[in-house]
Amino acid sequence: MAIPRSRNVLVAIALSAATVAGCSHFVQRDEFDAAIGELRATDARLEAQLQDLGRGLQSLSDKYEASISRVDHGNGTSNGIRIDTTAAYFDTGEATLSTRAKALLDDFAHAVNRSHGNAMITVEGFADPAGTAAFNKRLGQRRAEAARDYLVKQAGLHPMQVQAVSYGEAENRQVRPGATGKRGRDNRRIALVVDYPGPQVSISSN
């Protein structure tokens, strides 16, 4: 199993080359150009992977009423894909996966394992605004962890490639702002984010 490292390594190499060139009066252009060339090649490779994965996940759109979109992590590049769906929702105060949510996770893991085993997965957990913000943050984490554990233990993803985070009742992430109870069902959900952060190194699958 291969797990990605941050592309910051390449940036550091490029900057180091430029720094050395400035400090010594010798322009080590070949090293700098090589680092920049590798960075650009990596960007092109990641873009191709994202496009391919997007096509592979397209079947989830109709089957689970999923919205598939690109993610910008704030570095000026779109290096991730987000899957939002109302199929993976939870009952009020609960963190138990429904049968439909499990089916979604199975199909998602199958698409990733088929040809994108190096991808990093983030499961995001959410809650409606009922209850305190602290409680909802914990509840969102429990929901994300339930999905993460299912992806690893039942769907076959590597434990080091799946992480769980909670956004609780974050207003800017609510599907139906302020809604609770039956109307707020879509706020009590998980979302899946797939990333290709950069170059890859091999790790043991044990």
Steps between C-alpha positions, in 0.01 A plus 500: 500500500633846414413810696558856363741750651453877489600680184674747732806274471539601136449865580768478769740342251440777250545773759814337635649492154423869453646587841824315437533668162456841660745440784779356287545707186430199285162456332405136555237528233490131423395408855241774515355412160490132593306575821252726319461243223423228753246725671322571173503134404347417839226759451416354160493148642274600789263681264473187284432289811227737617329499163513122483367461854221748429387286209519188716284657770242639259283192547442609861335818378184336368488202732533699823402851388860600563659830414859461380714813495863609497660622822737794534705469818607862483830459315359617169463152355211258495653181634205315644150371431206528739199270502192642674185291520180493700514118493747496791288667768443417868211502742497779758774449759616176338821390328385164362544449126186418306485214249500754217802681643689171517412425138634842400824440690539157339461644150730791583774271635468275195556798269805611698652153533451419134765741377560771759641312800746783571229759567454650845142507630354744752158421646328817618230475766217749549210567736190717495494801736291332770696472824819681599784570259734284711260206496449530125875512438538171689198352324637596159828331595320180602317497166821554304677228699215256442540547124879489521492174695260349249720599206799334667349194667226412253581671170871423489671840501839528671472647854779750427317650203173588676454773761193638677426865582198681637344830398213459744228756438719738295256745343680524169479122454131445581293373209182647651616794716355494851279197436467224761278195545351357181577815300861494615569140397735604222712695750572179693732342249848414388694615194801335335807683371764334283846655479821446307732727699823426316781254427465151636707272717445132567397370840441153628143376487554311827 
